Amino acid sequence: MAKGIWVFAEHSDGSVRKVTFEILSEARKIADKIGEELCAVIVGNQVEALADKCGPYGADKVYVVENEMLNQYTTEGYTKALTDLVKQHQPSILLCGATVTGKDLFPRVAARLETGLAVDCTDIGLDDSNQFFVKRPMYAGKAYAEVGFSDATPKMASIRPNVLIPSPPDESRKAEVIKVAVEISPDDIKAKVVEVVKIAGEKLDLTEAEVIVSGGRGMKGQENFKILEELAEVLNATVGASRAAVDAGWKLQSEQVGQTGKVVSPNLYVACGISGAIQHFAGMGTSKYIVAINKDPEAVIFGKCDYGICDDLFKVVPKLTEEIKKLKKD
Amino acid sequence: MNIIVCMKQVPDTEAQIRVKPDGSGIVDSDIKFVMNPYDEYGVEEALLLKEKFGGTVTIVCLGSERAIEAIRTGLAMGADKAVHLDDPAFEGGDAFSTAKALAAAIKGMEYDLIFCGKQAIDDDLAQVGPALAEMLGIPQIVVVTKVEVSEDGKKAKVNRQIIGGEEIIEVPLPAVLTAQKGLNEPRYASLPGIMKAKKKEVKSVKIADLGLDPNAVGKAGAKTQILKMYSPPQRESGNIIEGETAEETASKLATLLREEAKVI
């Protein structure tokens, strides 16, 4: 019988990503309730050093799957590495972050294992009879669903970054590290990454940012986003944009927040010159705090924000940057 | 070059979504349904490739009778023909059972490339494309913003959005590519296009045509089930900060963010 809760531990630039710790912390509670062990799986090349990071967040075991062919993420290489290990050990639950990688990898893995996958979940838990279920947004958050699974295992879910709260790490907690070899031949990987193009200046991805400063139609032009970048700088925030601003060509599509852009849930979302149309709100409505700065008193966003300033954003935003700078100095 | 575009009909992005009181689904009676916006990018890219390489563009759509409107939109844009999986047995499924039906329908067809939208904007699963690729045994590239097919039509160079940039991936064809906004600017259907679309072939496909077990598709074949749906908690109207000057309101806001919300 399938047993064990597994978390695919995502890493980049030599460190385990925060979403992994968020998931391990929550999964630890589930593992305790159903009396199963919690394991992390790290896939890559020369990644053993990362294994020690998972124990403090609750992992009992860490599988380290290494191969030179896994140096760079590829759908086919990682799918093979993960599915081979899952078939061998048969965990009951398999989780990952709903990140760029998770959203590519897990659908393929689930199809290969012929099992169910719920993506971009905002909560995971057990029902009254200890059956695993998840909560997830649909219609970009205009509705939510509780989703259950058939008997196929592992029951798979990807979890949105920034929604589960990581436990304080217990550094005395050590996980058993198990090294696993996987055979991958060059022929296994048909879609090959030939180049990675970094977009200069782009900071943390919107979906993982804790603070977002976003601009809409009211920004009036590309050059005016400078004041948002300055505010973002003092808030350590990522800059986003509404569909209107992207369609006008002021910002990149990768910076769009909304139903046809990114769905985000930061601690703080500062909406500048954004009216709050339903399709935008669908992309940021789960933010913990929403601030709206807009000179139109009729803007619908004022009915849904935590703090609002009804004034000219070109006057307010620079002042806000100054005030926050002052506060941070104190 | 023969290209397949998988397409779904979904509520318009401007639609208000209301959950039925019993949580069994959404109220769909007063909703405007459209072609999934990400699928439009797929249709457009397929048409651009057809213009360059020749061949056919076929729409494959799983959905109720109502979905014919979205299929006609795709045909009016310029797709050559369509396959409509309109058996009620296909409906109510999850990504797995939906991909299963699509894969069975596509297996018998000739194709060099398959486009899907990067996700459907109703259930936001973003997994039918990869699942379909797995079931057909071909590579996938998701969230694609640029496609260049080699002169001989045998491989493609594809840009895919990642954090802070893009990956450029080389892939032999056939492959499944899932389209992201920015891939192109979808054309509008012209009036002659709309007239022509009425005469184009739309093949209705039932479960018996695919030789599939009714328990393998639709709701019966799903590996996940929606237990209940609910509306997100409504946000209350918040504190509108008053003040004589921008300096005053900005100062009050900064203080509230630090002391009340504790987010800075």
Chai-1 contact restraints between the chains, C-beta under 6 A:
chainA,res_idxA,chainB,res_idxB,connection_type,confidence,min_distance_angstrom,max_distance_angstrom,comment,restraint_id
A,T75,B,Q140,contact,1.0,0.0,6.0,A-B,restraint_1
A,V100,B,I162,contact,1.0,0.0,6.0,A-B,restraint_2
A,V100,B,I163,contact,1.0,0.0,6.0,A-B,restraint_3
A,K103,B,A126,contact,1.0,0.0,6.0,A-B,restraint_4
A,D104,B,V142,contact,1.0,0.0,6.0,A-B,restraint_5
A,P107,B,Q127,contact,1.0,0.0,6.0,A-B,restraint_6
A,P107,B,P130,contact,1.0,0.0,6.0,A-B,restraint_7
A,P107,B,A131,contact,1.0,0.0,6.0,A-B,restraint_8
A,R108,B,P130,contact,1.0,0.0,6.0,A-B,restraint_9
A,R108,B,E134,contact,1.0,0.0,6.0,A-B,restraint_10
A,A111,B,A131,contact,1.0,0.0,6.0,A-B,restraint_11
A,A111,B,E134,contact,1.0,0.0,6.0,A-B,restraint_12
A,R112,B,E134,contact,1.0,0.0,6.0,A-B,restraint_13
A,T115,B,K223,contact,1.0,0.0,6.0,A-B,restraint_14
A,G116,B,K223,contact,1.0,0.0,6.0,A-B,restraint_15
A,G116,B,T224,contact,1.0,0.0,6.0,A-B,restraint_16
A,A118,B,T224,contact,1.0,0.0,6.0,A-B,restraint_17
A,V119,B,L125,contact,1.0,0.0,6.0,A-B,restraint_18
A,M138,B,D123,contact,1.0,0.0,6.0,A-B,restraint_19
A,M138,B,D124,contact,1.0,0.0,6.0,A-B,restraint_20
A,Y139,B,I17,contact,1.0,0.0,6.0,A-B,restraint_21
A,Y139,B,D122,contact,1.0,0.0,6.0,A-B,restraint_22
A,K142,B,I17,contact,1.0,0.0,6.0,A-B,restraint_23
A,A143,B,I17,contact,1.0,0.0,6.0,A-B,restraint_24
A,A143,B,V19,contact,1.0,0.0,6.0,A-B,restraint_25
A,A143,B,M229,contact,1.0,0.0,6.0,A-B,restraint_26
A,Y144,B,Y230,contact,1.0,0.0,6.0,A-B,restraint_27
A,Y144,B,P232,contact,1.0,0.0,6.0,A-B,restraint_28
A,A145,B,I226,contact,1.0,0.0,6.0,A-B,restraint_29
A,A145,B,M229,contact,1.0,0.0,6.0,A-B,restraint_30
A,E146,B,L227,contact,1.0,0.0,6.0,A-B,restraint_31
A,E146,B,K228,contact,1.0,0.0,6.0,A-B,restraint_32
A,V147,B,T224,contact,1.0,0.0,6.0,A-B,restraint_33
A,V147,B,I226,contact,1.0,0.0,6.0,A-B,restraint_34
A,G148,B,Q225,contact,1.0,0.0,6.0,A-B,restraint_35
A,G148,B,L227,contact,1.0,0.0,6.0,A-B,restraint_36
A,F149,B,T224,contact,1.0,0.0,6.0,A-B,restraint_37
A,S150,B,K223,contact,1.0,0.0,6.0,A-B,restraint_38
A,A152,B,K223,contact,1.0,0.0,6.0,A-B,restraint_39
A,K190,B,P139,contact,1.0,0.0,6.0,A-B,restraint_40
A,K190,B,P172,contact,1.0,0.0,6.0,A-B,restraint_41
A,A191,B,P139,contact,1.0,0.0,6.0,A-B,restraint_42
A,A191,B,I141,contact,1.0,0.0,6.0,A-B,restraint_43
A,A191,B,I169,contact,1.0,0.0,6.0,A-B,restraint_44
A,A191,B,V171,contact,1.0,0.0,6.0,A-B,restraint_45
A,K192,B,E170,contact,1.0,0.0,6.0,A-B,restraint_46
A,V193,B,E167,contact,1.0,0.0,6.0,A-B,restraint_47
A,V193,B,I169,contact,1.0,0.0,6.0,A-B,restraint_48
A,V194,B,I168,contact,1.0,0.0,6.0,A-B,restraint_49
A,V194,B,E170,contact,1.0,0.0,6.0,A-B,restraint_50
A,E195,B,I168,contact,1.0,0.0,6.0,A-B,restraint_51
A,V196,B,E167,contact,1.0,0.0,6.0,A-B,restraint_52
A,V197,B,G165,contact,1.0,0.0,6.0,A-B,restraint_53
A,V197,B,E166,contact,1.0,0.0,6.0,A-B,restraint_54
A,K198,B,G164,contact,1.0,0.0,6.0,A-B,restraint_55
A,K198,B,G165,contact,1.0,0.0,6.0,A-B,restraint_56
A,I199,B,G165,contact,1.0,0.0,6.0,A-B,restraint_57
A,E202,B,G164,contact,1.0,0.0,6.0,A-B,restraint_58
A,D205,B,I163,contact,1.0,0.0,6.0,A-B,restraint_59
A,Q253,B,K181,contact,1.0,0.0,6.0,A-B,restraint_60
A,Q253,B,G182,contact,1.0,0.0,6.0,A-B,restraint_61
A,S254,B,Q161,contact,1.0,0.0,6.0,A-B,restraint_62
A,Q259,B,T13,contact,1.0,0.0,6.0,A-B,restraint_63
A,Q259,B,I121,contact,1.0,0.0,6.0,A-B,restraint_64
A,T260,B,P37,contact,1.0,0.0,6.0,A-B,restraint_65
A,T260,B,K181,contact,1.0,0.0,6.0,A-B,restraint_66
A,N267,B,V263,contact,1.0,0.0,6.0,A-B,restraint_67
A,L268,B,V263,contact,1.0,0.0,6.0,A-B,restraint_68
A,Q279,B,T13,contact,1.0,0.0,6.0,A-B,restraint_69
A,Y289,B,A261,contact,1.0,0.0,6.0,A-B,restraint_70
A,Y289,B,V263,contact,1.0,0.0,6.0,A-B,restraint_71
A,G303,B,S237,contact,1.0,0.0,6.0,A-B,restraint_72
A,K304,B,R235,contact,1.0,0.0,6.0,A-B,restraint_73
A,C305,B,G238,contact,1.0,0.0,6.0,A-B,restraint_74
A,D306,B,G238,contact,1.0,0.0,6.0,A-B,restraint_75
A,Y307,B,G238,contact,1.0,0.0,6.0,A-B,restraint_76
A,Y307,B,N239,contact,1.0,0.0,6.0,A-B,restraint_77
A,Y307,B,L253,contact,1.0,0.0,6.0,A-B,restraint_78
A,Y307,B,L256,contact,1.0,0.0,6.0,A-B,restraint_79
A,G308,B,I240,contact,1.0,0.0,6.0,A-B,restraint_80
A,I309,B,I241,contact,1.0,0.0,6.0,A-B,restraint_81
A,I309,B,T249,contact,1.0,0.0,6.0,A-B,restraint_82
A,D311,B,A246,contact,1.0,0.0,6.0,A-B,restraint_83
A,K315,B,A246,contact,1.0,0.0,6.0,A-B,restraint_84
A,V316,B,A246,contact,1.0,0.0,6.0,A-B,restraint_85
A,V316,B,A250,contact,1.0,0.0,6.0,A-B,restraint_86
A,K319,B,A246,contact,1.0,0.0,6.0,A-B,restraint_87
A,K319,B,E247,contact,1.0,0.0,6.0,A-B,restraint_88
A,K319,B,A250,contact,1.0,0.0,6.0,A-B,restraint_89
A,L320,B,A250,contact,1.0,0.0,6.0,A-B,restraint_90
A,E323,B,A250,contact,1.0,0.0,6.0,A-B,restraint_91
A,E323,B,S251,contact,1.0,0.0,6.0,A-B,restraint_92
A,E323,B,A254,contact,1.0,0.0,6.0,A-B,restraint_93
A,I324,B,A254,contact,1.0,0.0,6.0,A-B,restraint_94
A,L327,B,A254,contact,1.0,0.0,6.0,A-B,restraint_95
A,L327,B,R258,contact,1.0,0.0,6.0,A-B,restraint_96
